[in-house]
Amino acid sequence: MIMISVPASQPDHPPKDALRGAPRWATSELVAETIETWQPYYNGQLTDQEALAILLSVGELVTTLEAE
């Protein structure tokens, strides 16, 4: 089983523009950690929107694998 840690609450500061409309668990901190984790595998600088897309895609993958 794959476990994903989701923050219990939204941070006190508003989300960056790239995160507006994103799920509540997609905090600025989580996006920053995603960029830090995935950046070594990309030639160009990852944006917040690209990191959010990675998070959402990985979440969909986990959901699909759990359903199998």
C-alpha positions in Angstrom: 0.0 0.0 0.0 1.3 3.5 -0.9 0.7 6.2 1.7 0.5 9.9 0.9 0.8 12.4 3.6 -1.8 15.2 3.2 -1.7 18.2 5.5 -4.7 18.4 7.9 -5.4 22.1 7.4 -4.8 24.9 5.0 -1.9 27.2 5.8 -2.8 30.7 7.1 -1.3 32.4 4.1 -3.3 32.5 0.8 -2.1 30.1 -2.0 0.1 31.4 -4.9 -1.8 32.3 -8.1 -0.7 29.0 -9.6 -2.5 27.1 -6.8 -5.8 28.9 -6.9 -8.5 26.3 -7.6 -6.3 23.5 -6.6 -7.3 20.9 -4.0 -6.9 22.1 -0.4 -4.1 19.6 0.3 -2.0 21.2 -2.5 -0.2 23.7 -0.3 2.6 26.0 -1.3 4.9 23.9 0.9 3.9 20.6 -0.8 4.4 22.2 -4.3 7.9 23.5 -3.2 8.8 20.0 -1.9 7.6 18.5 -5.2 9.8 20.9 -7.2 12.8 20.0 -5.0 12.2 16.3 -5.5 11.5 16.3 -9.3 13.8 19.2 -10.4 16.9 17.0 -10.8 15.0 15.1 -13.6 14.1 18.1 -15.7 16.4 20.3 -17.8 14.4 23.5 -17.3 13.1 25.1 -14.1 9.9 23.5 -12.9 7.0 25.9 -12.3 4.5 25.7 -9.5 1.8 24.8 -12.1 4.0 21.9 -13.4 4.6 20.7 -9.9 0.9 20.8 -9.2 0.3 18.8 -12.4 2.9 16.2 -11.1 1.1 16.0 -7.8 -2.3 15.5 -9.4 -1.0 12.9 -11.8 0.7 10.9 -9.1 -2.5 11.1 -7.1 -4.5 9.7 -10.1 -1.9 6.9 -10.5 -2.2 5.9 -6.8 -6.0 5.9 -7.1 -5.8 3.7 -10.2 -3.3 1.3 -8.6 -5.5 1.0 -5.4 -8.5 0.1 -7.5 -6.7 -2.8 -9.2 
